[in-house]
């Protein structure tokens, strides 16, 4: 159970890190997407866009380092729930043309029920993992009674690598899907 919880933790850390970096690199676009959701008042969009990106980055760092893991995983649930509510509100409004604003390994998609399902799975992963954290990958355990080998032994690195590989495969899948969509668009124009 601890191994699976760590894998979930690493997947979520990789997703949050990649999306936060993508948003930060083009904050103007991200703020425009926040405005396009029409959830927060336009005057709050700049603050909200920056704040949620900082929260996403902070959660990624906490999950990567293994600090306050249960709290960080529950924070991930709350952040994903916020995103899911915003997506759902727009879907009920019939606004499927809006970009999800995810970026990074999560890709950039139009709003759909698929995104709601994806976020529900990620929330379930984070919620489950928050109740199954152990010593493996827990930086705070080093300050307690755990040894370096118990916390960051070979098993940790294998599971962490598998989590990051999953994130890379997700990113690759999203890129291939984008290429496929562009190819269909170009062929339809001919």
N, C-alpha and C positions, 0 to 999 in steps of 0.2 A: 504494500500500500504506500509506504514511504517513497518508493522508487517512482511509482506512478504520479504521486503528488508532486515530486520534484520535476518530473517531465512536464506536467501541466504548468508548473511554475515557470520553467524555462521557455516554454512555448509562449506563454502570456508575456513574459519579459521581452522576448524577441519581437513579438507583434507590437507591443506598446513602444518599445525603443524605435523600431523602424517607422511607425506612424508618427511619433512625436518629431523625429528628425525630419521627415518629409514635410510635415506641417510647418516646422520652424524654418525650413529652407525657403518656403514660399508662403510666408505668413499673410501676405496680401490676398493671395488666392484662398487661403484657408478662411480668412475673415469674410470674404465674399461668399463662400459656401455657407458659413454660419448664418449670414444674412439671408441667403436663399432658402434656408430651412423655415424662415418666418416663425420662429418660436420665441426668441428673445427680442426685445425692442432693438431697432437698428442702432441706437445710441450705445447699447451695451455690447454689441457684436465684437468690437475690438477687444474689450476687456475679457469677455467670455472666451473668445478664440485663443487668446494668449494664456488665460488661466487654465483652461482645460488641457492645453498642450503641456503646460508646466506640470500639472497633476499627472498627466500620462507619462511624462518623462520621469517624474519622481517615483511613480509606481514601478516603472521599468527598472530603475536603479535599485530600489529596495528589493525587488524580486531577484535581480541578478546577484546582488550581494548576499541575499539571504538574511536581511534585516527586517524585523517586525513582520515576518512572513504572513502570519494569519491576518494581521491588520491590512497588509498590502494586498493580499488576495481578496479580502472583503471589500477593500477600496476598488479593486478591479471589477468586482461584481457591480458595485454602485455606479462606476463610470460607464460600464457596458450597458447597464439598465438605463442610464440617462440617454445614451446614444440610441438605444432601442426604442425608447418612448418617442424621441424626436423623429425617428424613421417611421414609426407606426402612425403618429399624428399626421405626417405628410402623406403616407399611403392612404389613410382614410379620407384625406382631402383630395385624393386622386392625383397627387403630384409625384409621379414616377420619373419625371425628367430631371429631378434634382440629383446632383452628384452626392454620393455618400460622404465624401470628404475624408475617407479613411486614409488612403495613401500608404506608402511603405509596402511592407509584405502583404498587408491586407488588401491591397489593390484599390483601384478607383472604379466604382460601379454606380449605376443608376439605382435609385431606391427600389427595393423589391422585398417581397416576403422572404426570399432566400436570405437576405441580410438579417432579418429578424430571427430566422432560424439559426443562422451562424452565430449571432450574438447570444442567443439562448444557450447554445451548446458551450460557448466560451464562458458564460456566466455559471453554468452548471459545473464546468471544469474547475473554475476558480473557487466556487462555494465548496465543492467536495474536497479540493486540495487544502482549503483552509482548516479543515477538521482532521487532516491526516499528515500534517507536517511532522518531521522527525529531526534527527540530528544531521542527516545528510544534507550538505549545502547550507547549513545554518551558521552564519558567521558568529552569531551571538553564543552559540554552543561552545565556541573556542574560549570564550571568557568564563565558561562554566567548567564542567568536569570533562568535556570531550577532548579527544586528541585530534591533531591535524589529520591523521589518517582516517579517523572516524567521520570527520566532516568533509574533507576534500581528498579522499582516497580515490583509487582508480574508478570505483563505481560512480562517484559523483561526476567525473569527467566523461564517462561513457554516456550517462543519462543526459548531462548537459549538452553534449555533442548531438545526441539524438533529438533533443528538443530544438536545437538550432537548425539541424538538418530539416526537421519538419517545417520550420518557418521558411527556410530557403526553398523547399519544394512548393510551399504555398505561393511564395512570390513568383517562382517560375511558372506555376500554373496560371496565375493571374496575368503574367506577361504573355504567355501563349494564347490565352483567351482574348487579350487585347489585340494581338496580331491577327487572330482569326476574325475578330469583329471588323478590323480595318480592311482586311482582305475581302470580306463579304461586301462591305460598303463600296470599295473600289470596283469590284466586279459588277455590282448592281448599277453603277454609273455608266458602264460601257454598253 
